[in-house]
Amino acid sequence: MDEEKINKTIEIILQNQAQFYADLQLLQETNKEAEKRVSVLERAAVNLYNAQTKTNETVDKLADKVDGLADKVDALADAQKETDERLNAVIFMAEKFFGSQNGDSEKKQ
């Protein structure tokens, strides 16, 4: 090989080396930006997980409260039924009592 071909080959190698280094720098910068985006996504994923966990806990608590309220409504319905029965008995007795008094007063007149 003559000296001109060697110099040309060296120049090509140096140009390729320079391009490789420039590409490597660009990849490193792109990687840094990607790491920042991944970090943001990781934080977002953790926040979403925490929010979902808290939501699940809240839903569980609300379900327990709804169950408790359903039990209380059932108990209240039972108590209302008993109250209605007792009130009907009082009304029946009052109608019987007042009906018999009206009947007595009508007979006397």
Distance bins in CASP14 RR format, pairs under 12 A and 6 or more apart:
PFRMAT RR
TARGET T0000
AUTHOR 0000-0000-0000
RMODE 2
METHOD distances of the structure
MODEL  1
1 7 0 0 0 0 0 1 0 0 0 0 0
1 8 0 0 0 0 1 0 0 0 0 0 0
1 9 1 0 0 1 0 0 0 0 0 0 0
1 10 0 0 0 0 0 1 0 0 0 0 0
2 8 0 0 0 0 1 0 0 0 0 0 0
2 9 0 0 0 0 0 1 0 0 0 0 0
3 9 0 0 0 0 0 1 0 0 0 0 0
3 10 0 0 0 0 0 1 0 0 0 0 0
4 10 0 0 0 0 0 1 0 0 0 0 0
4 11 0 0 0 0 0 1 0 0 0 0 0
5 11 0 0 0 0 0 1 0 0 0 0 0
5 12 0 0 0 0 0 1 0 0 0 0 0
6 12 0 0 0 0 0 1 0 0 0 0 0
6 13 0 0 0 0 0 1 0 0 0 0 0
7 13 0 0 0 0 0 1 0 0 0 0 0
7 14 0 0 0 0 0 1 0 0 0 0 0
8 14 0 0 0 0 0 1 0 0 0 0 0
8 15 0 0 0 0 0 1 0 0 0 0 0
9 15 0 0 0 0 0 1 0 0 0 0 0
9 16 0 0 0 0 0 1 0 0 0 0 0
10 16 0 0 0 0 0 1 0 0 0 0 0
10 17 0 0 0 0 0 1 0 0 0 0 0
11 17 0 0 0 0 0 1 0 0 0 0 0
11 18 0 0 0 0 0 1 0 0 0 0 0
12 18 0 0 0 0 0 1 0 0 0 0 0
12 19 0 0 0 0 0 1 0 0 0 0 0
13 19 0 0 0 0 0 1 0 0 0 0 0
13 20 0 0 0 0 0 1 0 0 0 0 0
14 20 0 0 0 0 0 1 0 0 0 0 0
14 21 0 0 0 0 0 1 0 0 0 0 0
15 21 0 0 0 0 0 1 0 0 0 0 0
15 22 0 0 0 0 0 1 0 0 0 0 0
16 22 0 0 0 0 0 1 0 0 0 0 0
16 23 0 0 0 0 0 1 0 0 0 0 0
17 23 0 0 0 0 0 1 0 0 0 0 0
17 24 0 0 0 0 0 1 0 0 0 0 0
18 24 0 0 0 0 0 1 0 0 0 0 0
18 25 0 0 0 0 0 1 0 0 0 0 0
19 25 0 0 0 0 0 1 0 0 0 0 0
19 26 0 0 0 0 0 1 0 0 0 0 0
20 26 0 0 0 0 0 1 0 0 0 0 0
20 27 0 0 0 0 0 1 0 0 0 0 0
21 27 0 0 0 0 0 1 0 0 0 0 0
21 28 0 0 0 0 0 1 0 0 0 0 0
22 28 0 0 0 0 0 1 0 0 0 0 0
22 29 0 0 0 0 0 1 0 0 0 0 0
23 29 0 0 0 0 0 1 0 0 0 0 0
23 30 0 0 0 0 0 1 0 0 0 0 0
24 30 0 0 0 0 0 1 0 0 0 0 0
24 31 0 0 0 0 0 1 0 0 0 0 0
25 31 0 0 0 0 0 1 0 0 0 0 0
25 32 0 0 0 0 0 1 0 0 0 0 0
26 32 0 0 0 0 0 1 0 0 0 0 0
26 33 0 0 0 0 0 1 0 0 0 0 0
27 33 0 0 0 0 0 1 0 0 0 0 0
27 34 0 0 0 0 1 0 0 0 0 0 0
28 34 0 0 0 0 0 1 0 0 0 0 0
28 35 0 0 0 0 0 1 0 0 0 0 0
29 35 0 0 0 0 0 1 0 0 0 0 0
29 36 0 0 0 0 0 1 0 0 0 0 0
30 36 0 0 0 0 0 1 0 0 0 0 0
30 37 0 0 0 0 0 1 0 0 0 0 0
31 37 0 0 0 0 0 1 0 0 0 0 0
31 38 0 0 0 0 0 1 0 0 0 0 0
32 38 0 0 0 0 0 1 0 0 0 0 0
32 39 0 0 0 0 0 1 0 0 0 0 0
33 39 0 0 0 0 0 1 0 0 0 0 0
33 40 0 0 0 0 0 1 0 0 0 0 0
34 40 0 0 0 0 0 1 0 0 0 0 0
34 41 0 0 0 0 0 1 0 0 0 0 0
35 41 0 0 0 0 0 1 0 0 0 0 0
35 42 0 0 0 0 0 1 0 0 0 0 0
36 42 0 0 0 0 0 1 0 0 0 0 0
36 43 0 0 0 0 0 1 0 0 0 0 0
37 43 0 0 0 0 0 1 0 0 0 0 0
37 44 0 0 0 0 0 1 0 0 0 0 0
38 44 0 0 0 0 0 1 0 0 0 0 0
38 45 0 0 0 0 0 1 0 0 0 0 0
39 45 0 0 0 0 0 1 0 0 0 0 0
39 46 0 0 0 0 0 1 0 0 0 0 0
40 46 0 0 0 0 0 1 0 0 0 0 0
40 47 0 0 0 0 0 1 0 0 0 0 0
41 47 0 0 0 0 0 1 0 0 0 0 0
41 48 0 0 0 0 0 1 0 0 0 0 0
42 48 0 0 0 0 0 1 0 0 0 0 0
42 49 0 0 0 0 0 1 0 0 0 0 0
43 49 0 0 0 0 0 1 0 0 0 0 0
43 50 0 0 0 0 0 1 0 0 0 0 0
44 50 0 0 0 0 0 1 0 0 0 0 0
44 51 0 0 0 0 0 1 0 0 0 0 0
45 51 0 0 0 0 0 1 0 0 0 0 0
45 52 0 0 0 0 0 1 0 0 0 0 0
46 52 0 0 0 0 0 1 0 0 0 0 0
46 53 0 0 0 0 0 1 0 0 0 0 0
47 53 0 0 0 0 0 1 0 0 0 0 0
47 54 0 0 0 0 0 1 0 0 0 0 0
48 54 0 0 0 0 0 1 0 0 0 0 0
48 55 0 0 0 0 0 1 0 0 0 0 0
49 55 0 0 0 0 0 1 0 0 0 0 0
49 56 0 0 0 0 0 1 0 0 0 0 0
50 56 0 0 0 0 0 1 0 0 0 0 0
50 57 0 0 0 0 0 1 0 0 0 0 0
51 57 0 0 0 0 0 1 0 0 0 0 0
51 58 0 0 0 0 0 1 0 0 0 0 0
52 58 0 0 0 0 0 1 0 0 0 0 0
52 59 0 0 0 0 0 1 0 0 0 0 0
53 59 0 0 0 0 0 1 0 0 0 0 0
53 60 0 0 0 0 0 1 0 0 0 0 0
54 60 0 0 0 0 0 1 0 0 0 0 0
54 61 0 0 0 0 0 1 0 0 0 0 0
55 61 0 0 0 0 0 1 0 0 0 0 0
55 62 0 0 0 0 0 1 0 0 0 0 0
56 62 0 0 0 0 0 1 0 0 0 0 0
56 63 0 0 0 0 0 1 0 0 0 0 0
57 63 0 0 0 0 0 1 0 0 0 0 0
57 64 0 0 0 0 0 1 0 0 0 0 0
58 64 0 0 0 0 0 1 0 0 0 0 0
58 65 0 0 0 0 0 1 0 0 0 0 0
59 65 0 0 0 0 0 1 0 0 0 0 0
59 66 0 0 0 0 0 1 0 0 0 0 0
60 66 0 0 0 0 0 1 0 0 0 0 0
60 67 0 0 0 0 0 1 0 0 0 0 0
61 67 0 0 0 0 0 1 0 0 0 0 0
61 68 0 0 0 0 0 1 0 0 0 0 0
62 68 0 0 0 0 0 1 0 0 0 0 0
62 69 0 0 0 0 0 1 0 0 0 0 0
63 69 0 0 0 0 0 1 0 0 0 0 0
63 70 0 0 0 0 0 1 0 0 0 0 0
64 70 0 0 0 0 0 1 0 0 0 0 0
64 71 0 0 0 0 0 1 0 0 0 0 0
65 71 0 0 0 0 0 1 0 0 0 0 0
65 72 0 0 0 0 0 1 0 0 0 0 0
66 72 0 0 0 0 0 1 0 0 0 0 0
66 73 0 0 0 0 0 1 0 0 0 0 0
67 73 0 0 0 0 0 1 0 0 0 0 0
67 74 0 0 0 0 0 1 0 0 0 0 0
68 74 0 0 0 0 1 0 0 0 0 0 0
68 75 0 0 0 0 1 0 0 0 0 0 0
68 76 0 0 0 0 0 1 0 0 0 0 0
69 75 0 0 0 0 0 1 0 0 0 0 0
69 76 0 0 0 0 1 0 0 0 0 0 0
70 76 0 0 0 0 0 1 0 0 0 0 0
70 77 0 0 0 0 0 1 0 0 0 0 0
71 77 0 0 0 0 0 1 0 0 0 0 0
71 78 0 0 0 0 0 1 0 0 0 0 0
72 78 0 0 0 0 0 1 0 0 0 0 0
72 79 0 0 0 0 0 1 0 0 0 0 0
73 79 0 0 0 0 0 1 0 0 0 0 0
73 80 0 0 0 0 0 1 0 0 0 0 0
74 80 0 0 0 0 0 1 0 0 0 0 0
74 81 0 0 0 0 0 1 0 0 0 0 0
75 81 0 0 0 0 0 1 0 0 0 0 0
75 82 0 0 0 0 0 1 0 0 0 0 0
76 82 0 0 0 0 0 1 0 0 0 0 0
76 83 0 0 0 0 0 1 0 0 0 0 0
77 83 0 0 0 0 0 1 0 0 0 0 0
77 84 0 0 0 0 0 1 0 0 0 0 0
78 84 0 0 0 0 0 1 0 0 0 0 0
78 85 0 0 0 0 0 1 0 0 0 0 0
79 85 0 0 0 0 0 1 0 0 0 0 0
79 86 0 0 0 0 0 1 0 0 0 0 0
80 86 0 0 0 0 0 1 0 0 0 0 0
80 87 0 0 0 0 0 1 0 0 0 0 0
81 87 0 0 0 0 0 1 0 0 0 0 0
81 88 0 0 0 0 0 1 0 0 0 0 0
82 88 0 0 0 0 0 1 0 0 0 0 0
82 89 0 0 0 0 0 1 0 0 0 0 0
83 89 0 0 0 0 0 1 0 0 0 0 0
83 90 0 0 0 0 0 1 0 0 0 0 0
84 90 0 0 0 0 0 1 0 0 0 0 0
84 91 0 0 0 0 0 1 0 0 0 0 0
85 91 0 0 0 0 0 1 0 0 0 0 0
85 92 0 0 0 0 0 1 0 0 0 0 0
86 92 0 0 0 0 0 1 0 0 0 0 0
86 93 0 0 0 0 0 1 0 0 0 0 0
87 93 0 0 0 0 0 1 0 0 0 0 0
87 94 0 0 0 0 0 1 0 0 0 0 0
88 94 0 0 0 0 0 1 0 0 0 0 0
88 95 0 0 0 0 0 1 0 0 0 0 0
89 95 0 0 0 0 0 1 0 0 0 0 0
89 96 0 0 0 0 0 1 0 0 0 0 0
90 96 0 0 0 0 0 1 0 0 0 0 0
90 97 0 0 0 0 0 1 0 0 0 0 0
91 97 0 0 0 0 0 1 0 0 0 0 0
91 98 0 0 0 0 0 1 0 0 0 0 0
92 98 0 0 0 0 0 1 0 0 0 0 0
92 99 0 0 0 0 0 1 0 0 0 0 0
93 99 0 0 0 0 0 1 0 0 0 0 0
93 100 0 0 0 0 0 1 0 0 0 0 0
94 100 0 0 0 0 0 1 0 0 0 0 0
94 101 0 0 0 0 0 1 0 0 0 0 0
95 101 0 0 0 0 0 1 0 0 0 0 0
95 102 0 0 0 0 0 1 0 0 0 0 0
96 102 0 0 0 0 0 1 0 0 0 0 0
96 103 0 0 0 0 0 1 0 0 0 0 0
97 103 0 0 0 0 0 1 0 0 0 0 0
97 104 0 0 0 0 0 1 0 0 0 0 0
98 104 0 0 0 0 0 1 0 0 0 0 0
98 105 0 0 0 0 0 1 0 0 0 0 0
99 105 0 0 0 0 1 0 0 0 0 0 0
99 106 0 0 0 0 1 0 0 0 0 0 0
99 107 0 0 0 0 0 1 0 0 0 0 0
100 106 0 0 0 0 0 1 0 0 0 0 0
100 107 0 0 0 0 0 1 0 0 0 0 0
101 107 0 0 0 0 0 1 0 0 0 0 0
101 108 0 0 0 0 0 1 0 0 0 0 0
102 108 0 0 0 0 0 1 0 0 0 0 0
102 109 0 0 0 0 0 1 0 0 0 0 0
103 109 0 0 0 0 1 0 0 0 0 0 0
END
